[in-house]
Amino acid sequence: RTRELCKVLHAYTRAQALLGGGPDPLSELAAVPNHSAIRTRSGQTLADHTDRTQWLVERAKADGRRCRQLMLALYGELAERAPSLTGTELSRVAWSIGVSGLPAQPLLRALARALPAATPSLSAAEACTCLWALCCRGYYPRDVIAALVAPLNALDAVAVRELFVLQASSRARRVQLSAIDLALRHEGPLALRPTPELSPHLLGLGEGMAAGASKFSAGMVPGASSDLHLQVSALLSEMSTAHENEPTIASLGCVVDVLLTDSPVVLEILGPTHYAFGGTEITGSSALKLRLLRLEGWLVVELPYYEWNALLSVQARREYLAGKIAGNTDRALDASVP
């Protein structure tokens, strides 16, 4: 039963990841058991669908609230079963926590208790996934972080190239590794002294690392602005506010949505894929990015899609944008009609 619960959790998280929300370290969707408790409101079960991935995606789109409730129930059940989980199961549960952004403190604490003993049985890829998940959540238990960093630093050049360059999932791994490095360097000193560091040979992957780290989510492509992003940019231009779209913050190796010219003000436009199952909890990788930007001194203004879409007139959006920026920075925008 514990194995089935882990598979169901992973499958639902995979459905969320297909819609956006973090790098997927797995190349295939895990097999999902025919669990009679998983039903849609129309009474259909997973057995009624031959395409399991599509079924999960459709259910995540159609009934995000139900998916959220199921995920939280699985988190609670697996928190009690954490001591009996295998290394692979711990890695998959950790990945789910890192992706979703849903409340998971009891499960995080349970994983922290179980991981030190399980670390010798983890592959390097699984250790990387567990470490990435903890960093996404800003959770840095000393013994666990040190235990997970050690096997990564012990990899030789051949193993590093195999894991982070040659495999089908290598790009997602490079995104994870970059996020881990940034989190340990920026947040680590606030929680850990001394702070474990990744070995330089892990980070010296040249152009491939830079390309993989250009976004915190492997599914994001620099320059591929959303409709919401284009709407915000057009409105800023109408308000005579100079700005740059999709600039790279060199110190973090990440792309931000909008940077106001000659200022430290960053606008992060949070579309549906930044939230777990259509709710209001920001996904793990997006939350990490926002925290790191603020730690570096950037004034980050968050623009959630559900607030923007609720505004039905251009003038309402002008006032909203001016108010959000003024409320988070010392920058004032003119919301009057030109």
N, C-alpha and C positions, 0 to 999 in steps of 0.2 A: 504493500500500500504506500509506503514512503516513497518508493521509486516512482510509482504512478503519480503521486502528488508533485514530485519534482518535474516530471515530464509535462504535466498539465501547466504548471507555473511557467516553465520554459517556453511552451508553445504559445501561451497567451502573451508573454513578453515579446516573443518573436513577431507576433501579429502587430504589436505596438511598434516594434523596430522597423517593420516593413512600411509603416506609416510615417516613420521618422522618430528620432529620439536616441541616437547613440550607436556606436560601432557594434556590429554583430561579430563576435569572434568565432561563430560556427558557420560552416559552409552549407549545412543542410538543416532543415527543420527536424527537430527530434520527433520520433514517433510518439503519437498521442494515443493513450489507451481509450478504448470505447467505454467511457465512464458514464453510467446511466444518470448521474446527477447533473451532467452538463446538458442543459436544455435551453432552447430559446423560448420566448414567450409564446410562440406558436406551437410549442411542444416538440419541435424537431431536436434530434440528438446528433452528435458527431457522426454516428453510424449512418445517418441519412445522406451524408455527403461524401463523395469519392475524393474530391479535391480538398484535403484537410487545410492546407495553407489558405486557400481562398475562403473557406468557411470561416476560419478564424479572423481574417481581415474583414469580411462582411459583418461578422458579429461585433468586432471592435468598433466599426464605423456606426453600425445601426444601434448599438446598445452599450455605449461606453460606460454608463453608470453601472450596469450589471457586471461588466468586465472588471471595473474597479473594485466592486464589492467582492467578487470572486478572488481577485488578487490579494486583497487584504485578509480574506479568510484563509487563503493558502499561506500567507506570511505568518499568521498566528499559529496555524497547525505545524508548520515547519520549524518555527522557533522552538517548539517543544521537542521536536525530533532531531534537532541539529546534531547532538552527540552521536547519533547513529548514521549520519550521512557519510557517504564515501567522498574521496577527494574530488572526483568528477562532479558529484551532486552538489557539493559545497560550492564549486566553481560556477555551476549553472545557477544556483540560487543567488550567489553574489552578483553575477551578471544581471540577473533580473532586478535586483535592488538598485544597481548602478544605472540601469536604463530607465526604470519607471519613474523615480522621483516620488512615489507614494510613501506615506508614513510607514517606517519600518524599524523603529528603534529597538523593540524587543528582539526582532530577528537579527539585526546588526549585532547586538550584544551577544546573542547565542552563537553567531558565526565567529565572533572574536574569541569566544571561549573554546570553540571547536578547532579553529584553524591551526594554532601552533602544533598540536599533536598530529594533524593531518598533513602538514606541509611536506614532510618527506615523501608522501605518496602523490603529491601534485606534480604534474608536468610543468615545464617552464611556461607554456601557454596558459595553463590553469592558474599558476601563481600570478602571472601578469593580469589576468582577468580579475582575480580577487583583489589585487592591489589597486587596480583601476577603479573598481566599484567602491572601495573604501574611500579613495580620494574624491570621487564624485560626490560622495555623501559628506565629505569633510570630517571623517571619522578616523582618528589616528591612534589606536591603542598601540603603545610602544612595542610590546613583544610581538604582536602580530605583524606590524609593518616591518620590523627588522627580520622576522622569519621569512617574509615574502620577498623582500629585496635580495636576500642572500642567494637563493638559487638563480635569480636573474643575473646577478653580478658574476656568478660562477660559470656562466656560459662561455665557451670558447668561440673564436671567430667563425668557425664553420657552423656551429649551432645558431649563432646570432643571425648569420646570413640565411640559413634555412627557415628560421622562424619569422624574421622580420622583412625578408626580401623575396624569397622564392615561393612561398606557399600562397595558395589562393586567398587566404585570409590575411596576408602580410600587411596590406595597407591599413586594415582595421587595427592590426596589432601595433603598427607604427603610431597611429592616432592615440591608442591607449598609452603607449610608452611615452609619448610626448606629454600627454596630460598628466601622467604620473610624475614625470620629471618636474614639470611646472608646479604641480601641487606640493611636492616635497620641498622645492626651493622657496616657494612663497608662503604656503600655509604651514608647512612642516615645522619651521622654527617657532611658531606660535604654540605648538602642542608638544613638540618633541625636542629634547636637548640631551645629547646631540641628535641631530636629524640624520637618519640614514640617507645616503645618496646613491643614485645609479652610477654604475661604472662608466667612465668616458667612452669605452669601446662599444657600449650599448647605444650611445647617442651619436656616434660617429658614422652614421649610415649615409652621409652625403646627401645628394639631391633627393634620393628616395624618401628620407626622413622629412626633409623640408616640404616636399609635396604632400606627404601624408599628414603633416601637422598643420596644414594651412587652415583647417577647420577642426573644431572639436568633435564633429560628427562626420564619419566617413561618407555618409550619404549626401553631404552638402557640397556644392560645387561653387567656388568663388565666381562671382559675376552673374550667377543665376538668381536674380532678384525676384521676389514674389510680387504678386499684384498689390498686396498690402504695402510692401516696401516702395513700390513705384508710386502709389498714392501719397505716401508720406513725403517722399522726395519731391513730387510735383507741388505739394502744398507748401513745403519749405521754400521752394523757388518762388512761388507766388507771394510768399511773405517776405521776400528779399533777404532770405537767410542763406548765406553761402555755406555749402557743405560738400562733403565727398562721400560717394557711395562705395561700399565694399573696400575700404582701405585695410591694409594689413598693419597690425600693431607688432612691430618687429621684435620687441622684447618678449612678447608672448607667442609669437609665431601664429597668431590667429587673425581671422578676418572679422571685422565688426560691420554692422549694417550701415550706419551713418556716423560720420565724424563732422561736427560743426567746425568750420574753418577757423584757424587761429584760436582754438579753445580746447580744453580737456574734456569737452562734453561729447559723450557717445550715446547714440540712440540704438537700442536693441529692439527690433521689431519681432515680437514673439507670436508667430503664427500657431496654428493648431498642433503642428508636429513638435512644438516645444513643451507640450503638456501631455500628461498621462491620460489616455483614453478620454480626451475631450474635457477633462476636469480643469482645475486651477493649480495643480501641483506641477511645478516646472521639472522637466526631466533632469536626470543626474548630470549629464554632460553640459547642458545649458546652465544649470545652477553653478557648476564649477567655473565655467567661463565667466559668468557675472561676478562671482566672488574674486577671481584672480584680477579682473579688470579693476575692481574697486581697490584691491590691495595695492595695485600699481599706481593708484592716485587718479584714475579716470572717474569722471562724474557720469555715472551710468543712468540713463533714463529708460525705463522699461515701458514698452507700448504693447500691452496684451491685445490680441486680435478681438477678443470678446468685448472689450471696452470700445475699441475703434468701430466695430461693426454695429454697435448699438447706437451710434451717432448717425442720424439720417440726413443731416444737411452739411454742406461745405462749411458754413459758418460755425456750426457746432464742433466740427473737427478742427477748425482753426483755433477756437477757444480752448479746446481740449489739449491740443498740441502745445500752445503757448503756456497753458497752466501746468502741464506736466513738466516742461522744461524749467519754468520759473520755480516750481515747487521742489526741484531737485538740484538746481544750480543757481548761480547769480546772474544767469543770462536771461534777459527779457526780450520777448518777441511781440511784435505788433500783430494782434489778431483781427484788426479792422479790415474791412473790404478795400482792396486797392482801388 
